[in-house]
């Protein structure tokens, strides 16, 4: 399988979770779309793009359990979070309730919105080891009359924990609280049915575990929220459909969500249009059996590290998928990451949370036992040398 990817053969690549890795045949489709656009950019962007994007969204919607009309493409999940966060009519004193497990860029987004609007971010501490059964109760016990939005990751970045959302989303809706889910790591890593989940907003990356090219992600919004969302760049889609600009609908789209958020003029659409090819590749090469095998291999290494360093795992095996947080002694995380790469040629992130340090390993179909053994050996060397 490793030959199917473009990864440097001199590097032990155990960080699929950060930016993914695109298979050769999917990358070739990306290049084909870019060449197709350059053959006649006017026709491609001005007359074909709306239908091409709709077809790509239909393919993605079929995979995610979502209607194509409730999806738009965005460059990454953080962009999707920004669209929603900056579109919500938050007032001074309104609360955004989240966890202490969230991705730093999204924390920064809410902090910026708070400075602009006077809204408040309240973080619920999630104790480790993680107790999935009590998660929804813990979050909802923190709700106050000022809580307007619940913002939660589906798979937490630093810890790789899968956060259970079904009950939480249902109960939040009953309380009249909006839910925005950061699903950056989830598509292709865990099974998703966005229609059944019912979150008000869900954003996820296609370039991670769906193996699409970089710059392919999506934002999903329930129909009642489409008109409330605004793009960060105002373009021709805002002029279309108002009766005064005949013909614009032909290339900006027919719905308010599509017009506002999908059309951005000369933006390169190739990564978005390659998503159906990536989905085909995943269905063919990365089915449930492969994912289960990768999960079991990641968990096995997690337990080996737990035993070696006499440190407890932070969750049950079922709390993780193909990413696992290997428990290691407290350390300078960035220094360890650099040593693993510079001295051992291993690309893997080192994270910290709750006073604990972790090596967050990703096991993908191209990961070999030799790769995992190389990391296991390197960690033994690094911490044996630690005074």
C-alpha positions as CSV (number, residue, x, y, z in Angstrom):
1,X,0.0,0.0,0.0
2,X,2.8,2.5,0.7
3,X,3.7,2.5,-3.0
4,X,0.2,3.8,-3.7
5,X,1.1,7.1,-1.9
6,X,3.6,9.9,-2.7
7,X,5.2,9.8,0.8
8,X,9.0,10.1,1.2
9,X,10.3,6.6,1.5
10,X,13.1,7.8,3.8
11,X,10.6,9.1,6.4
12,X,8.5,6.9,8.8
13,X,5.2,8.8,8.3
14,X,2.9,8.3,11.3
15,X,1.1,11.6,11.2
16,X,-1.7,11.0,8.7
17,X,-4.1,12.8,11.2
18,X,-2.6,16.2,10.6
19,X,-2.8,16.8,6.9
20,X,-3.6,13.3,5.5
21,X,-1.8,11.8,2.5
22,X,-3.2,11.7,-1.0
23,X,-2.9,8.4,-3.0
24,X,-1.2,8.7,-6.3
25,X,-4.2,7.9,-8.4
26,X,-6.3,10.5,-6.6
27,X,-3.6,13.1,-7.0
28,X,-3.6,12.4,-10.7
29,X,-7.3,13.2,-10.8
30,X,-6.5,16.5,-9.1
31,X,-4.0,17.4,-11.8
32,X,-6.5,16.4,-14.5
33,X,-9.1,18.8,-13.1
34,X,-6.5,21.6,-13.0
35,X,-5.5,20.9,-16.6
36,X,-9.2,20.8,-17.6
37,X,-9.7,24.3,-16.0
38,X,-6.7,25.7,-17.8
39,X,-8.0,24.5,-21.2
40,X,-10.8,27.1,-21.0
41,X,-10.9,28.9,-17.7
42,X,-13.9,31.0,-18.7
43,X,-16.0,28.0,-19.6
44,X,-14.9,26.0,-16.6
45,X,-15.4,28.6,-14.0
46,X,-18.2,30.6,-15.6
47,X,-20.4,27.9,-17.1
48,X,-19.5,24.5,-15.8
49,X,-18.4,24.9,-12.2
50,X,-21.8,25.1,-10.5
51,X,-22.9,21.7,-11.9
52,X,-19.5,20.1,-11.3
53,X,-19.6,21.3,-7.7
54,X,-23.1,20.0,-7.3
55,X,-22.2,16.6,-8.6
56,X,-19.2,16.5,-6.1
57,X,-21.5,17.5,-3.2
58,X,-23.9,14.8,-4.2
59,X,-21.2,12.2,-4.0
60,X,-20.0,13.5,-0.7
61,X,-23.5,13.7,0.7
62,X,-24.1,10.1,-0.2
63,X,-21.1,9.2,1.9
64,X,-22.0,11.4,4.9
65,X,-25.7,10.8,5.0
66,X,-26.5,14.4,4.0
67,X,-28.4,16.2,1.3
68,X,-26.1,17.9,-1.3
69,X,-28.1,21.1,-0.9
70,X,-27.1,21.3,2.8
71,X,-23.4,21.0,2.0
72,X,-20.8,23.5,0.7
73,X,-17.1,23.0,0.2
74,X,-14.6,25.0,2.3
75,X,-10.8,24.8,2.3
76,X,-10.6,23.2,5.8
77,X,-12.7,22.6,8.9
78,X,-11.3,25.8,10.6
79,X,-12.8,27.8,7.8
80,X,-16.1,26.1,8.4
81,X,-16.0,27.0,12.1
82,X,-15.2,30.6,11.2
83,X,-18.1,30.9,8.8
84,X,-20.5,29.8,11.5
85,X,-18.9,31.6,14.4
86,X,-18.8,34.9,12.6
87,X,-22.3,34.5,11.2
88,X,-24.1,33.9,14.5
89,X,-25.9,36.9,16.0
90,X,-24.1,36.6,19.4
91,X,-24.8,39.5,21.8
92,X,-22.8,40.7,24.8
93,X,-22.9,38.2,27.6
94,X,-24.0,35.3,25.3
95,X,-22.1,32.1,26.1
96,X,-20.4,29.6,23.8
97,X,-20.0,26.4,25.8
98,X,-17.1,24.2,24.7
99,X,-14.5,21.8,26.2
100,X,-10.8,22.1,27.1
101,X,-10.0,19.5,24.4
102,X,-10.6,21.8,21.4
103,X,-8.3,22.7,18.5
104,X,-6.2,25.8,19.2
105,X,-7.2,27.6,15.9
106,X,-10.8,27.2,16.8
107,X,-10.3,28.5,20.3
108,X,-8.7,31.5,18.7
109,X,-11.7,31.9,16.4
110,X,-14.1,32.1,19.4
111,X,-11.8,34.4,21.3
112,X,-11.8,36.8,18.3
113,X,-15.6,36.7,18.0
114,X,-15.9,37.3,21.7
115,X,-13.8,40.4,21.5
116,X,-15.9,41.7,18.6
117,X,-19.3,40.8,20.1
118,X,-18.8,40.7,23.8
119,X,-19.7,37.0,23.9
120,X,-18.1,34.7,26.4
121,X,-16.4,31.3,25.9
122,X,-16.8,28.8,28.8
123,X,-14.7,25.7,28.7
124,X,-15.8,22.5,30.5
125,X,-12.9,20.5,31.8
126,X,-13.0,16.9,30.6
127,X,-11.2,14.8,33.1
128,X,-8.8,12.0,32.1
129,X,-9.2,9.0,31.9
130,X,-12.1,9.8,29.7
131,X,-15.6,8.6,30.7
132,X,-17.7,8.5,27.6
133,X,-20.9,7.6,29.4
134,X,-20.9,10.8,31.5
135,X,-19.7,13.2,28.8
136,X,-23.1,14.6,27.7
137,X,-24.2,15.0,31.3
138,X,-21.0,16.9,32.2
139,X,-21.5,19.3,29.3
140,X,-25.2,19.9,29.9
141,X,-24.7,20.5,33.6
142,X,-22.6,23.5,32.6
143,X,-25.4,25.1,30.6
144,X,-26.7,28.4,31.8
145,X,-29.6,30.7,30.7
146,X,-26.9,32.6,28.6
147,X,-25.7,29.5,26.7
148,X,-26.4,30.0,23.0
149,X,-24.0,27.6,21.3
150,X,-22.4,24.3,22.1
151,X,-19.1,23.8,20.2
152,X,-17.5,20.3,20.5
153,X,-15.0,18.3,18.5
154,X,-16.0,14.9,17.2
155,X,-12.5,13.6,17.5
156,X,-10.3,15.7,19.8
157,X,-7.0,16.8,18.1
158,X,-4.5,16.5,21.0
159,X,-5.9,13.3,22.6
160,X,-7.5,11.5,19.6
161,X,-10.5,10.8,21.8
162,X,-13.8,10.2,20.0
163,X,-16.4,12.3,21.8
164,X,-19.9,10.8,21.8
165,X,-22.3,13.3,20.3
166,X,-25.7,11.8,19.5
167,X,-27.3,12.2,23.0
168,X,-25.6,15.6,23.5
169,X,-26.9,17.0,20.2
170,X,-30.4,15.7,20.9
171,X,-30.6,17.2,24.4
172,X,-29.0,20.5,23.3
173,X,-31.7,20.9,20.6
174,X,-34.4,20.2,23.2
175,X,-32.9,23.1,25.2
176,X,-32.9,25.4,22.2
177,X,-29.1,25.5,22.1
178,X,-27.3,25.5,18.7
179,X,-24.7,22.9,18.1
180,X,-21.6,23.3,16.0
181,X,-19.4,20.2,15.6
182,X,-15.8,20.4,14.6
183,X,-15.4,17.1,12.7
184,X,-12.0,17.9,11.3
185,X,-10.7,14.3,11.9
186,X,-14.0,12.4,11.6
187,X,-14.8,11.8,7.9
188,X,-13.3,8.5,6.8
189,X,-12.1,7.8,10.4
190,X,-15.4,7.0,11.9
191,X,-18.8,6.3,10.5
192,X,-20.9,9.4,9.9
193,X,-24.6,10.0,9.3
194,X,-25.1,13.8,9.5
195,X,-28.8,13.6,8.9
196,X,-29.2,11.2,11.8
197,X,-26.9,13.2,14.1
198,X,-28.9,16.3,13.5
199,X,-26.3,18.9,14.6
200,X,-27.2,22.5,13.5
201,X,-23.7,22.8,11.9
202,X,-21.0,20.2,11.2
203,X,-17.7,20.9,9.5
204,X,-15.1,18.3,8.5
205,X,-12.0,17.7,6.4
206,X,-11.8,15.6,3.3
207,X,-8.0,15.8,3.1
208,X,-7.4,13.7,6.2
209,X,-8.9,10.2,6.4
210,X,-10.8,10.6,3.2
211,X,-7.5,11.0,1.4
212,X,-8.6,13.9,-0.8
213,X,-6.1,16.6,-1.8
214,X,-5.2,19.4,0.6
215,X,-7.8,22.2,0.6
216,X,-10.9,20.0,0.5
217,X,-13.4,20.2,3.4
218,X,-17.1,20.8,3.9
219,X,-19.6,22.7,6.0
220,X,-23.0,21.1,6.6
221,X,-25.9,23.2,7.8
222,X,-29.5,22.3,8.6
223,X,-31.8,24.0,6.0
224,X,-33.3,26.5,8.6
225,X,-29.8,28.0,9.0
226,X,-28.8,28.5,5.4
227,X,-29.9,32.1,5.2
228,X,-28.1,33.0,8.4
229,X,-24.6,32.0,7.1
230,X,-22.3,34.5,5.5
231,X,-19.1,34.0,3.6
232,X,-15.9,35.6,4.7
233,X,-15.5,37.0,1.2
234,X,-18.5,38.8,-0.3
235,X,-18.7,38.0,-4.0
236,X,-21.2,37.8,-6.9
237,X,-23.3,35.2,-5.2
238,X,-24.6,38.0,-3.0
239,X,-25.8,39.9,-6.1
240,X,-27.4,36.9,-7.7
241,X,-31.0,36.0,-7.2
242,X,-32.2,39.5,-6.4
243,X,-33.9,40.1,-9.7
244,X,-31.4,42.7,-10.8
245,X,-28.6,40.6,-12.2
246,X,-30.0,38.3,-14.7
247,X,-27.8,35.3,-15.6
248,X,-25.8,35.2,-12.4
249,X,-27.6,32.2,-11.1
250,X,-26.2,30.2,-13.9
251,X,-22.7,30.2,-12.4
252,X,-23.2,31.2,-8.8
253,X,-25.9,28.6,-7.9
254,X,-29.6,28.4,-7.2
255,X,-29.7,28.4,-3.4
256,X,-28.7,31.0,-0.9
257,X,-26.2,28.7,0.7
258,X,-24.6,27.8,-2.6
259,X,-24.5,31.4,-3.9
260,X,-23.0,32.9,-0.7
261,X,-20.5,30.2,0.2
262,X,-19.6,28.2,-2.9
263,X,-18.9,30.9,-5.5
264,X,-15.5,32.6,-5.0
265,X,-14.6,33.6,-8.5
266,X,-11.2,32.3,-9.5
267,X,-10.7,30.0,-6.5
268,X,-9.1,26.7,-7.6
269,X,-11.9,24.2,-7.4
270,X,-9.8,21.1,-8.3
271,X,-9.5,19.8,-4.7
272,X,-13.3,20.0,-4.3
273,X,-13.9,18.2,-7.6
274,X,-11.5,15.4,-6.7
275,X,-13.5,14.4,-3.6
276,X,-15.6,11.8,-5.5
277,X,-12.4,10.1,-6.7
278,X,-11.1,10.1,-3.2
279,X,-14.3,8.5,-1.9
280,X,-14.1,5.8,-4.6
281,X,-10.5,5.1,-3.5
282,X,-11.5,4.9,0.2
283,X,-14.4,2.5,-0.6
284,X,-12.1,0.3,-2.5
285,X,-9.0,0.3,-0.3
286,X,-10.0,1.5,3.1
287,X,-13.2,-0.3,4.2
288,X,-14.3,-1.3,7.6
289,X,-12.0,-4.3,7.8
290,X,-8.9,-2.2,7.0
291,X,-10.0,0.5,9.5
292,X,-10.5,-2.1,12.2
293,X,-7.0,-3.6,11.6
294,X,-5.4,-0.2,11.8
295,X,-7.3,0.6,15.0
296,X,-6.1,-2.6,16.7
297,X,-2.5,-1.9,15.7
298,X,-2.7,1.6,17.1
299,X,-4.2,0.4,20.3
300,X,-1.6,-2.3,20.7
301,X,1.2,0.2,20.5
302,X,-0.7,2.4,23.0
303,X,-0.8,-0.4,25.5
304,X,2.9,-1.3,25.0
305,X,3.8,2.3,25.8
306,X,1.5,2.4,28.8
307,X,3.3,-0.7,30.2
308,X,6.8,0.5,29.3
309,X,6.4,3.9,31.0
310,X,4.0,2.7,33.7
311,X,1.5,5.4,32.6
312,X,-2.3,4.8,32.3
313,X,-4.1,5.1,29.0
314,X,-6.5,8.0,28.9
315,X,-9.5,6.1,27.6
316,X,-10.9,2.8,26.7
317,X,-9.9,1.1,23.4
318,X,-13.3,2.0,22.0
319,X,-12.6,5.7,22.6
320,X,-10.1,5.8,19.7
321,X,-10.1,4.9,16.1
322,X,-6.9,4.8,13.9
323,X,-5.2,7.5,16.0
324,X,-4.1,6.8,19.5
325,X,-2.3,8.8,22.2
326,X,0.8,6.9,23.3
327,X,1.4,7.9,26.9
328,X,5.0,9.1,27.5
329,X,6.7,10.8,30.4
330,X,6.3,14.5,30.7
331,X,8.7,16.3,28.4
332,X,9.4,19.2,26.2
333,X,6.9,18.2,23.5
334,X,8.4,20.2,20.6
335,X,11.9,19.1,21.5
336,X,10.8,15.4,21.4
337,X,9.1,15.9,18.1
338,X,12.2,17.4,16.6
339,X,14.4,14.6,17.9
340,X,12.1,11.9,16.6
341,X,12.3,13.5,13.2
342,X,15.9,14.6,13.1
343,X,17.5,11.6,14.7
344,X,15.0,8.8,13.8
345,X,13.3,10.1,10.7
346,X,9.9,9.7,12.2
347,X,7.1,12.2,11.5
348,X,4.7,12.1,14.4
349,X,3.2,14.8,16.6
350,X,3.8,15.1,20.3
351,X,0.9,16.7,22.2
352,X,0.1,17.7,25.8
353,X,-3.1,17.9,27.8
354,X,-4.0,17.9,31.5
355,X,-0.4,17.7,32.6
356,X,0.2,14.6,30.4
357,X,2.3,14.1,27.3
358,X,1.4,11.9,24.3
359,X,2.8,10.8,21.0
360,X,-0.3,10.8,18.8
361,X,0.3,8.0,16.3
362,X,-1.8,7.6,13.2
363,X,-2.1,4.1,11.6
364,X,-3.2,4.1,8.0
365,X,-3.4,1.3,5.5
366,X,0.2,2.2,4.3
367,X,1.6,1.9,7.9
368,X,3.8,-1.2,8.3
369,X,4.7,-3.0,11.4
370,X,8.3,-1.9,10.8
371,X,7.1,1.7,11.0
372,X,5.4,1.1,14.4
373,X,8.4,-0.8,15.7
374,X,10.7,2.1,14.7
375,X,8.6,4.5,16.8
376,X,8.5,2.1,19.7
377,X,12.3,1.7,19.6
378,X,12.9,5.4,19.2
379,X,10.8,6.2,22.3
380,X,12.7,3.7,24.3
381,X,15.9,5.3,23.2
382,X,14.8,8.9,23.8
383,X,13.4,8.3,27.3
384,X,16.3,6.0,28.3
385,X,18.5,9.0,27.6
386,X,16.4,11.4,29.6
387,X,18.0,12.3,32.9
